[in-house]
Amino acid sequence: MRYRRMPIEIESPEAIGYGRIRYNLAESSVTDAVLGDLDLSLKDVVLEYGDHMGRPGLRQQLAGDYDGVTAEDVLMTIGAAAALFIVNTSLLKAGDRTVVLHPNYATNVETPRALGANVITLPLRFEDGFRLGLDALERALTPETRLLSLTYPHNPTGVMISRAELERIVALVEANGAYLLFDETYRDMAFGEKLPLAASLSPRAISISSLSKTYGVPGIRMGWLVCRDPALMETFLAAKEQIFISGSVVDEAIAEQYLAQKDVHLARIRAQIAANFALVKTWMDEQTAFEWVEPQGGVVCFPRLKPDAPVDTGRFYEVLNEDYGTYVGPGHWFEMDRRHFRLGYGWIAPDKLARGLETLAEAAEKALR
Ligand SMILES: Cc1ncc(COP(=O)(O)O)c(C=O)c1O
């Protein structure tokens, strides 16, 4: 493995220091929950090594939400991040061909690279509405392809694919003898109908998710993977045991109690996302320097400074960060042109979001060439 730190982590809000950021539009999750507000009862938790697969009640709860999936098909991990690592390192070795959506959550591209895999990127372009070209995907998927790695609802653009597209993708993966890693971390935040769980469609599809993004509890580091192939699951469990044996029993107890109230939390969270999204949409409609592809899920979108807007990109970020204390995720976090930026609108309070958006327009004005 050849590890390199990624700009998205080096420049993350927690690395900069939350205290230094006034308008935090760089987050990709909803507002973080506070432990004391959650009405938890943790006194009886025995601080032992937990079940290596993860707390049985928790896995049952998660499996209960998915068609055709049992608790045995669910492996708890340290965030979706560890699930991505386990799946990539279990399925890929140096030289293996893997097809990866691009841009993407940076780890999804970086881990196969760190392994020395032959990474073929599937580019999404603003001009195409960031739509996945199924013909390009079909050409990229060959019998030599070991793994296809997709993320929907997509980070950083918030775009979606349809159920029919997912079914076609699964069929293509099966026909080529490949596996599908489907990062579904934003699944519960689709604006329309949710996609079926990819793992429920095929034993060759592995679904990955976590509580971090939709539920605002990234600090408990609770993720999971779902896989209906028992032999593959045995390999994933072996990887987990070699990395961290079992998860934190405290985190798993918190997750189980939190999810017992899932519907209550989701109703509140969905209302907050809808209200904040409405602010962004109204603001975006009025912009002359920015344009976007309207997202269909999640809490992020990926607008850009219009190509013909006479704005100096470097100066724009300088003014934004230094004069206003506003932070977004610049394009280079995703190996994209820096005129793009990821705008996260789910984490911040509505009044601060409204002002933060204004500062984007003011910074563009001040950075005119
Ligand atoms: C698409 C996607 N997958 C996975 C992760 C990892 O999150 P976590 O490890 O907190 O679950 C993130 C975090 O930003 C993400 O955006």
The ligand as an ORCA input file, in Angstrom:
! r2SCAN-3c Opt
* xyz 0 1
  C     -19.880      8.956     -0.254
  C     -19.196      8.787      1.069
  N     -18.852      7.565      1.461
  C     -18.239      7.355      2.620
  C     -17.920      8.376      3.468
  C     -17.236      8.079      4.770
  O     -18.012      8.479      5.850
  P     -18.049      7.733      7.238
  O     -16.799      6.941      7.376
  O     -18.149      8.806      8.267
  O     -19.261      6.863      7.220
  C     -18.221      9.694      3.094
  C     -17.832     10.847      3.920
  O     -17.846     11.988      3.498
  C     -18.895      9.891      1.871
  O     -19.252     11.114      1.462
*
